[in-house]
Every structure is written in structure tokens, then in C-alpha cells.
Amino acid sequence: MKEVFPSFDFVHEHLYEFCMDNRMYSDDSYEYGPEDGGPSTDIAIDKIKLVKGQNFSLHYDYGDDWMFTIHVQKIEDESQRSDPKLIKSVGILEQYPDWDEWDDEDEGF
């Protein structure tokens, strides 16, 4: 499910979870690298029983708490598979908006 990150132009470098009930830190979630052996994002998407019209959330970077709503528009056979794509957004989204402006002084060096 990490194929979702390019849709948001995010780099896959933080912990994240897919919250099937749209609540952060939910018991009904699939986590990247779960510490307790719980449900993992390392699962085939057809195993999580998504249904057309379902909404769930991507909670990315537990420090910044980015939340994205994902809407299942259709279910296709793997032979018809297409990459996830962003179809609607509000505002401008940048994972690291001031990245180019950082310098050693900002880092306290």
C-alpha cells in the first residue's frame, strides 16, 4: 500500500498507518512496522476486504500527523490494475515546504 505516497508527492520515510475507521491510532488499522506484531501494511490489498464507496484514512508521520482520506472508487482485477492517483485536493500540500531554505544556522550548528 506504499504506492499511495507518490499520489501525494510524499517521500516514504516516516511511520504511518491506514486507519480503517478514520481515527488516528485506532485498533482497526494497518501499521508500517508494528512493534507489537499487530496488523501490518505489508499485506496484499485484496486481503483487507475493501468495498466500493468505502473511506479510510492514511495517518502519516506521527510527529506531524498528516491525515489523508482515501475513497475507494472501484475494485478491479489485478490484470486491470492502475496506479493510485489523486483525484481531488484542497489547498497546496508540501511535505517539506521550507526544505530548500534550511541551512546550518537553522539546525543549530
HUZIRA-V726215 format. One record per residue. OMEGA is omega in degrees with one decimal (999 if undefined). BURIAL is I if it has 24 or more other ideal C-beta (glycine too) atoms within 12 Angstrom, else O. D_LAST is the distance of its C-alpha to the last C-alpha in Angstrom with 1 decimal. Layout:
# HUZIRA-V726215
omega=OMEGA burial=BURIAL d_last=D_LAST
omega=OMEGA burial=BURIAL d_last=D_LAST
This chain:
# HUZIRA-V726215
omega=178.5 burial=I d_last=37.7
omega=177.1 burial=I d_last=34.2
omega=-179.8 burial=O d_last=36.0
omega=-174.1 burial=I d_last=35.4
omega=177.5 burial=I d_last=31.7
omega=177.6 burial=O d_last=32.5
omega=179.8 burial=O d_last=34.8
omega=-177.4 burial=I d_last=31.9
omega=177.4 burial=O d_last=29.6
omega=176.6 burial=I d_last=27.3
omega=179.9 burial=O d_last=25.6
omega=-177.3 burial=O d_last=26.9
omega=179.8 burial=O d_last=23.8
omega=173.3 burial=O d_last=24.2
omega=179.7 burial=O d_last=27.0
omega=175.9 burial=I d_last=29.9
omega=170.8 burial=I d_last=33.6
omega=-176.1 burial=I d_last=36.7
omega=-173.7 burial=I d_last=38.4
omega=177.0 burial=I d_last=42.0
omega=176.2 burial=O d_last=42.9
omega=177.9 burial=O d_last=40.1
omega=177.8 burial=O d_last=38.4
omega=176.2 burial=I d_last=34.9
omega=-178.0 burial=O d_last=34.9
omega=171.8 burial=O d_last=38.6
omega=179.7 burial=O d_last=40.9
omega=-176.8 burial=O d_last=42.2
omega=173.6 burial=I d_last=39.3
omega=-174.9 burial=I d_last=38.2
omega=171.8 burial=I d_last=34.6
omega=178.8 burial=I d_last=32.4
omega=-179.0 burial=O d_last=32.2
omega=-178.2 burial=O d_last=34.0
omega=-174.2 burial=O d_last=33.5
omega=-179.4 burial=O d_last=37.1
omega=179.3 burial=O d_last=38.9
omega=-179.7 burial=O d_last=39.7
omega=-174.7 burial=O d_last=40.4
omega=173.6 burial=O d_last=38.0
omega=177.3 burial=I d_last=37.1
omega=-176.1 burial=O d_last=38.3
omega=176.1 burial=O d_last=41.7
omega=-174.0 burial=O d_last=44.1
omega=179.9 burial=O d_last=44.3
omega=179.6 burial=O d_last=48.1
omega=-176.9 burial=O d_last=47.8
omega=171.3 burial=O d_last=46.3
omega=175.1 burial=O d_last=49.5
omega=176.6 burial=I d_last=48.1
omega=178.4 burial=O d_last=50.8
omega=179.5 burial=O d_last=51.2
omega=-178.5 burial=O d_last=50.0
omega=171.7 burial=O d_last=47.7
omega=171.6 burial=O d_last=44.3
omega=-173.4 burial=I d_last=41.4
omega=168.1 burial=I d_last=37.7
omega=175.9 burial=I d_last=34.5
omega=-173.0 burial=I d_last=31.8
omega=176.6 burial=I d_last=28.6
omega=-174.6 burial=I d_last=25.1
omega=175.5 burial=O d_last=25.9
omega=180.0 burial=O d_last=22.7
omega=178.2 burial=O d_last=23.5
omega=172.9 burial=O d_last=27.2
omega=177.9 burial=I d_last=28.4
omega=178.6 burial=I d_last=32.2
omega=174.2 burial=I d_last=34.6
omega=178.9 burial=O d_last=38.3
omega=-179.0 burial=I d_last=40.1
omega=178.8 burial=O d_last=43.8
omega=-178.8 burial=O d_last=46.2
omega=179.7 burial=O d_last=48.4
omega=177.0 burial=O d_last=50.5
omega=-178.7 burial=O d_last=51.0
omega=170.6 burial=O d_last=51.7
omega=-178.2 burial=O d_last=52.9
omega=-179.6 burial=O d_last=50.3
omega=179.3 burial=O d_last=52.4
omega=-173.1 burial=O d_last=51.6
omega=172.0 burial=O d_last=47.9
omega=179.9 burial=O d_last=45.5
omega=175.5 burial=O d_last=41.8
omega=177.8 burial=O d_last=40.5
omega=178.1 burial=O d_last=39.8
omega=-178.2 burial=O d_last=38.6
omega=179.8 burial=O d_last=41.7
omega=176.2 burial=O d_last=40.6
omega=177.1 burial=O d_last=37.5
omega=179.3 burial=O d_last=36.8
omega=-179.3 burial=O d_last=33.9
omega=-176.9 burial=O d_last=31.0
omega=174.7 burial=O d_last=28.9
omega=179.5 burial=O d_last=25.5
omega=179.1 burial=O d_last=23.5
omega=-172.4 burial=O d_last=20.1
omega=-177.6 burial=O d_last=21.2
omega=-174.6 burial=O d_last=17.9
omega=-177.3 burial=O d_last=16.5
omega=-177.7 burial=O d_last=16.8
omega=179.6 burial=O d_last=15.1
omega=172.3 burial=O d_last=11.7
omega=-176.9 burial=O d_last=9.1
omega=179.5 burial=O d_last=5.4
omega=178.7 burial=O d_last=5.8
omega=-177.7 burial=O d_last=7.7
omega=178.6 burial=O d_last=5.6
omega=179.1 burial=O d_last=3.8
omega=999 burial=O d_last=0.0
